[in-house]
């Protein structure tokens, strides 16, 4: 809870602001942004075939070491 003193009024008035839940809202927006970026990268990667090429390279490397 934040309090501030309004000095512009003829009589001082204390204004109380509730900030409860603001951190949760910011966290939700951050998760939404991260999910959006991940979806864009995943869409790009599957459209170009790079995920398959990466997977093939990893499997080939593992098989070559065995």
N, C-alpha and C positions, 0 to 999 in steps of 0.2 A: 504494500500500500504506500503510495506517495502522497505527500501533502505539500501544498504550496500556498503561499500567502498572496492574495490578489491585492496589490498595492494601488491599482488604478481606481478602485471604487472609493466612494466617499467614506465608507466605513470598511475597515479591513475584513475580508471574508476568507475563510479557510476552505480551500477546494480539495476534496479527497478523491483520488483516482484509484480505481482497482485495476491492477495489472495481472491478476490471477488468470492463468490460462494462456498468457501471451507466449510463453516458452513452448507450450504444446502446439500452438498454432504455427509458430516459426519452425518447429521440428517437422510438422506435417508438410509445410511448404518445401522444406529442404528435401524431404523424402519424395515428394511429387516431382521436384526438379531432377533429382537423381534418377528416378524411374523413367522420366521422359528422355533424358540423355541416354540411358541404357537402351531404351527401345529404339531410339534413332540409330545408335551404333549397331545394334543387333540387326535392324532392318538393312542397313548398308552392308554389313558383313555377309549376311546370307544372300543378298542380291548379287554380290560380286564373286561369290564362291570362295572367299578367303577362309571361312571357317572350315570348310571341307579340306582345303589345302593344308591348313595348319594341323588339323586332326591327322591327316595322312602323314605329314612330316613327323609328327610326334610318334605315331604308331611305327613308322618305318625306322625311326631312331631307336625305339625300344626293342624292336625285333632284331635290329642289327647288333645290339649289344648282348643279346642273349645267346 
